[in-house]
Amino acid sequence: MNYTEAVFKHIDKLVGVLRPEDEIKDVLKRKFTKKEFKTFVAFEEGKSLEEVAQIVKDEEERVEKLYKTACKKLNQELFKKELVSFD
């Protein structure tokens, strides 16, 4: 999975350049809960709602909420600051 493309797709306003792929993955793991991270990655890999619900072992409604929460977190300023390098 390409974390850079996935993050870039969900961020509304980005100031600066995104960090390298491995650093983005580390930031996502640190800032998301385990279920949010698994849900975000699974949806970005193109899995269906049912497949994601099985992976996370949760109900489909809860999975949708987790994904929306993860996307909202990506747009928080503190979160964006960690994803961007100002070099």
N, C-alpha and C positions, 0 to 999 in steps of 0.2 A: 504494500500500500504506500502511496505517495502522500505523506503527511503534509508537505508543503502545499500541494494543490488542494487538499481537503480543508486545511485551515484558511487558505486564501479565498476559497469559495464562500466561506461563512462570515468572514470579517467584512464589515461595512466600510470603515475608513481605516486605512493602514498608513501610518507615517513611518517611513524607514524601510529597511529590507529585512525579510524574515531570516531567522538563524538557519544554520544547516539542519538537514533532516534529522540527524540523531539527537540534536539538542531540542528540536521541536517535540520529538517523541518524549523526551525526558520531562519537558515542561508540562505536556499534556497529562502524563502519568501522575505528576506531582499535584497538579491543580484540579483534575477531575477525580471523582470517586471511582472506585474500581468498576462499578456497574456503568457509570457514565462513559468511562473510557472504552469498555468493551462494546457498549452500544454504539458509540460514535464510530469506532473502527469498523464494526460489522456493517453499519449502514453505508459507510464510505466505500467499503469493498463491494457494495451492490447486493447485499443479502436482503431477503424479503423480511417483512415484519414478523412472520411466523418463525423463520429461522433465527432471527435475533432474539425473539422471546425464548426459544429453546436454549440458545447459548447462554443468555443471562439468567435463565430459569426464573422468569417472572411473567406476569400477565402482559398482554399486548398493549393495553392502555398505559400501564406503568412504563413500558419500554418507550412509547411515544413521548411521554412526559420527560423521561431521562434524556432523550435525544434533543428535545426542545431546550431543556435546561443546559445541556452541554453547549448548544449553539449560542445561547444567551451568554454563558460564561465567556465564550471566545471574544465577545464584543466588549467585555469590561476592560476599562483602561489599565488596571493593574495587571490583568492577564496579558493584554497586548504588549505591555512594556517588557514582559519576560520573553515574549515570542520574537521581538524585534531587536536587531543589533544596529547600533548607531555608528559603526565604523566607517 
